[in-house]
Amino acid sequence: MVVLCLPMEIVTDIFCRLPVKALLRFRCASNEFCSLIDHPDFVKLHLKYSKSHESEYKYLSLIVLRHINNTDMRFFYLLDMDTMKGLVELKSPLRPNPSIFPSQVLGSCNGFVCLDSNKGYALTQTPTNGEELVLWNPSIRKHWMLPLPPKDFQQNPDSKFKFSGYSRGFGYDSIHDDYKLVWVLVWKSQMNDYVYNCQILVYSLKNDIWRKVEFQDRAFAPKTYKGVFFGGAIHWFNNITYERKRKYIVAFDVVAEEIRFLTLMEEADQEHSMGLGVLGECLSATVYNDYTRNFDIWVMKEYGVKSSWTKLVSVSNLSSSLSPIPLAYSRSGMKVLMKNGRELFWCELKKQVSTKLRNFEEKPKNVYCYDGELCLMNSLITVNASRASAYKEKEMEQKKEEDEKLKE
């Protein structure tokens, strides 16, 4: 039995600075430690310290998804963002799935990673065998199954429209302390190629329920299969080209659950491929010239202000015709980690050259890097912890109702 010789306030201050691996060991040392480490308030305090500038980069890692062609085998690996040396295999939270469609990493936030076992579901709007939505915290090696959207939520709103595409996004509502999965379904008019209709479905982890979000704004069509979470909103390029709308980024505010449009730089020509990501504290975009094979990396230094778009670097002779996606700065800030199709590479800002990561050059012939997502690998967050505030709110509401009845 462990005897606590220090005040609990001091123990808490020490524990919030420790990595998850150490805390999981301390959790087994005593009931007092277990209660402290599992408490939702401590989970939030520890997360706050892990995300601080003092330690954020130390715990930032890259989750890499590999898929073996024509099989149901999917592997997840951890790549250290500081050294970029070696791959550590993680136990996959996904069950084997014989689907021809590869799995997807839908997003990561505060240590949670949201996964879809089969992207074919949204393409067909019919759940396939083994279809799973999974919320995973690789730091503590735990995962939870999420419900699929109800079938009646995915019905065609108008017989004159046909299903055109979809996209998803995962983010955190800091005001309501809620994690949300956003699902955008797009229908295209069969009468007019420039008329679209879309539905937005939102899953609240806190309340464990799917909802339809009604909006009166312009219809939009996300260009990519998943959005980028930044500043409380999930962002996509708009794929509707009429009225030059492709020069806009569509943002879904996960707090207000409203749509807004951000204007891109003038260099974002409709004929150029583009990638969207986050670099540091800025929304970032890449513009790839299909003719010269040059690409530029831009950052939006003041969110929502078109004139604040600033070019970081121009790089030439990219081997792929796909538009690279910015993932993160290196620790020194002199390089940018990029994802281009199935490859990862560094872009050196000063030398204006790109270098492919060697970690993936010695892989088996039928294995490739399908997806990559940055993840905070020092988080104790669980589904129960994230729903704790909902339980408290319900208790407060019940108590309020009881008090009102007593007054009557």
SULMOHU-V694886 format. One record per pair of residues at least 4 apart in sequence whose C-alpha atoms are under 8 Angstrom apart, sorted by sequence separation. I is the first residue (numbers start at 1). J is the second residue. If there is no record, write none. Layout:
BEGIN
i=[I/I]
j=[J/J]
END
This chain:
BEGIN
i=[6/7/8/9/10/11/12/13/14/18/19/20/21/22/23/24/25/26/27/29/30/31/32/33/34/35/38/39/40/41/42/43/44/45/46/47/48/51/52/53/55/56/68/80/108/109/119/120/121/122/127/137/138/149/150/151/157/173/174/189/204/205/229/230/240/241/242/253/254/264/268/278/279/289/290/300/305/329/330/339/340/348/349/357/358/363/381/382/383/384/385/387/388/389/390/391/392/393/394/395/396/397/398/399/400/401/402/403/404/6/18/28/29/37/38/50/51/68/79/80/108/121/136/137/138/149/156/172/173/188/189/203/204/229/230/240/241/252/253/278/279/288/289/300/303/329/330/339/340/347/348/363/381/27/28/36/37/49/50/67/68/79/80/107/108/121/136/137/156/172/173/188/189/203/204/228/229/239/240/252/253/268/277/278/288/289/300/302/329/330/338/339/347/348/26/27/67/79/80/106/107/121/136/156/172/173/188/189/203/227/228/238/239/252/253/276/277/288/301/302/329/330/337/338/347/15/26/66/67/79/105/106/107/120/135/136/171/172/188/189/202/203/227/228/238/251/252/276/277/287/288/300/301/328/329/337/338/346/347/360/50/65/66/78/79/105/106/134/135/170/171/187/188/201/202/227/237/238/250/251/276/286/287/300/301/327/328/337/338/345/346/360/27/65/66/77/78/105/106/118/121/134/135/170/171/186/187/201/202/226/237/238/250/251/275/276/286/287/299/300/326/327/328/336/337/345/346/65/66/77/78/104/105/134/135/170/186/187/201/202/237/238/250/251/274/275/286/298/299/326/327/335/336/345/346/64/65/77/78/103/104/133/134/169/170/186/200/201/224/237/238/249/250/274/275/285/286/298/299/326/327/335/336/344/345/63/64/76/77/103/104/117/118/132/133/168/169/185/186/199/200/223/224/236/237/248/249/274/284/285/298/299/325/326/335/336/343/344/23/63/64/75/76/103/104/117/118/132/133/168/169/184/185/199/200/222/223/235/236/248/249/273/274/284/285/297/298/324/325/334/335/343/63/64/75/76/102/103/104/116/117/133/168/184/185/199/222/223/235/236/248/249/272/273/284/296/297/298/324/325/334/62/63/75/76/102/103/116/117/132/167/168/184/222/223/235/247/248/272/273/283/284/296/297/324/334/61/62/75/101/102/116/117/166/167/183/184/221/222/234/235/247/272/273/282/283/296/297/323/324/343/61/62/74/101/115/116/166/167/182/183/220/221/233/234/247/272/282/283/296/322/323/61/62/99/101/114/115/166/182/183/220/221/233/234/247/268/271/282/295/296/322/60/61/74/97/114/115/165/166/182/220/233/234/267/279/282/283/294/295/320/60/97/114/115/164/165/181/182/198/232/233/247/282/294/295/320/74/113/114/163/164/165/180/181/197/198/232/233/247/294/73/94/112/113/163/164/180/181/196/197/198/232/247/293/294/295/12/57/58/72/73/112/113/163/164/180/196/246/292/293/294/57/72/112/113/162/163/179/180/196/292/293/16/72/111/112/161/162/178/179/244/293/342/343/2/71/72/111/161/162/178/179/342/1/2/111/161/162/178/222/293/295/342/1/16/17/71/74/125/160/161/177/241/297/341/342/12/16/70/99/160/220/15/154/156/160/290/17/97/315/16/17/97/339/97/186/288/67/95/161/186/288/67/161/287/288/313/318/286/312/315/316/94/184/286/314/315/237/286/313/315/65/94/236/285/286/93/263/265/285/123/217/262/263/264/265/284/93/122/123/215/262/263/122/213/215/262/265/264/194/327/194/279/327/90/153/194/228/230/275/277/278/279/280/93/228/273/274/275/276/277/278/279/280/91/93/228/273/274/275/276/277/278/279/275/149/230/166/167/114/165/166/167/168/169/170/167/168/169/171/174/153/166/167/168/169/170/173/150/167/169/172/109/149/171/106/107/108/109/171/47/106/107/108/109/171/106/107/170/169/180/176/175/173/174/172/173/171/21/20/21/107/20/106/107/106/107/107/205/206/207/205/206/205/206/207/206/179/178/177/178/177/139/138/139/140/144/139/140/139/137/137/137/137/82/81/82/81/113/112/111/108/110/111/105/107/108/109/110/111/104/105/108/109/111/105/111/110/111/112/111/110/87/86/57/85/84/69/68/69/68/67/68/66/67/66/67/66/67/65/66/64/65/66/64/65/64/65/64/63/64/62/63/62/63/62/63/61/62/60/61/60/61/60/61/59/60/59/59/56/51/50/50/50/47/47/46/47/46/47/43/43/44/43/43/40/39/40/40/20/19/20/20]
j=[10/11/12/13/14/15/16/17/18/22/23/24/25/26/27/28/29/30/31/33/34/35/36/37/38/39/42/43/44/45/46/47/48/49/50/51/52/55/56/57/59/60/72/84/112/113/123/124/125/126/131/141/142/153/154/155/161/177/178/193/208/209/233/234/244/245/246/257/258/268/272/282/283/293/294/304/309/333/334/343/344/352/353/361/362/367/385/386/387/388/389/391/392/393/394/395/396/397/398/399/400/401/402/403/404/405/406/407/408/11/23/33/34/42/43/55/56/73/84/85/113/126/141/142/143/154/161/177/178/193/194/208/209/234/235/245/246/257/258/283/284/293/294/305/308/334/335/344/345/352/353/368/386/33/34/42/43/55/56/73/74/85/86/113/114/127/142/143/162/178/179/194/195/209/210/234/235/245/246/258/259/274/283/284/294/295/306/308/335/336/344/345/353/354/33/34/74/86/87/113/114/128/143/163/179/180/195/196/210/234/235/245/246/259/260/283/284/295/308/309/336/337/344/345/354/23/34/74/75/87/113/114/115/128/143/144/179/180/196/197/210/211/235/236/246/259/260/284/285/295/296/308/309/336/337/345/346/354/355/368/59/74/75/87/88/114/115/143/144/179/180/196/197/210/211/236/246/247/259/260/285/295/296/309/310/336/337/346/347/354/355/369/37/75/76/87/88/115/116/128/131/144/145/180/181/196/197/211/212/236/247/248/260/261/285/286/296/297/309/310/336/337/338/346/347/355/356/76/77/88/89/115/116/145/146/181/197/198/212/213/248/249/261/262/285/286/297/309/310/337/338/346/347/356/357/76/77/89/90/115/116/145/146/181/182/198/212/213/236/249/250/261/262/286/287/297/298/310/311/338/339/347/348/356/357/76/77/89/90/116/117/130/131/145/146/181/182/198/199/212/213/236/237/249/250/261/262/287/297/298/311/312/338/339/348/349/356/357/37/77/78/89/90/117/118/131/132/146/147/182/183/198/199/213/214/236/237/249/250/262/263/287/288/298/299/311/312/338/339/348/349/357/78/79/90/91/117/118/119/131/132/148/183/199/200/214/237/238/250/251/263/264/287/288/299/311/312/313/339/340/349/78/79/91/92/118/119/132/133/148/183/184/200/238/239/251/263/264/288/289/299/300/312/313/340/350/78/79/92/118/119/133/134/183/184/200/201/238/239/251/252/264/289/290/299/300/313/314/340/341/360/79/80/92/119/133/134/184/185/200/201/238/239/251/252/265/290/300/301/314/340/341/80/81/118/120/133/134/185/201/202/239/240/252/253/266/287/290/301/314/315/341/80/81/94/117/134/135/185/186/202/240/253/254/287/299/302/303/314/315/340/81/118/135/136/185/186/202/203/219/253/254/268/303/315/316/341/96/135/136/185/186/187/202/203/219/220/254/255/269/316/96/117/135/136/186/187/203/204/219/220/221/255/270/316/317/318/36/81/82/96/97/136/137/187/188/204/220/270/316/317/318/82/97/137/138/187/188/204/205/221/317/318/42/98/137/138/187/188/204/205/270/319/368/369/29/98/99/138/188/189/205/206/369/29/30/139/189/190/206/250/321/323/370/30/45/46/100/103/154/189/190/206/270/326/370/371/42/46/100/129/190/250/46/185/187/191/321/49/129/347/49/50/130/372/131/220/322/102/130/196/221/323/103/197/323/324/349/354/323/349/352/353/132/222/324/352/353/276/325/352/354/105/134/276/325/326/134/304/306/326/165/259/304/305/306/307/326/136/165/166/258/305/306/166/257/259/306/309/309/240/373/241/326/374/138/201/242/276/278/323/325/326/327/328/142/277/322/323/324/325/326/327/328/329/141/143/278/323/324/325/326/327/328/329/326/201/283/221/222/170/221/222/224/225/226/227/225/226/227/229/232/212/225/226/227/228/229/232/210/227/229/232/170/210/232/168/169/170/171/233/110/169/170/171/172/234/170/171/234/234/254/255/255/254/255/254/255/254/139/139/140/226/140/226/227/227/228/229/383/386/387/386/387/387/389/390/390/386/386/386/387/389/377/377/378/379/383/379/380/380/379/380/381/382/330/330/331/331/375/375/375/373/375/376/371/373/374/375/376/377/371/372/375/376/378/373/379/379/380/381/381/381/359/359/331/359/359/366/366/367/367/367/368/367/368/368/369/369/370/369/370/369/370/371/370/371/371/372/372/372/373/372/373/373/374/374/375/374/375/374/375/375/376/376/377/376/377/377/378/376/376/376/378/379/378/379/379/380/380/381/379/380/381/381/385/385/385/386/388/378/378/379/380]
END
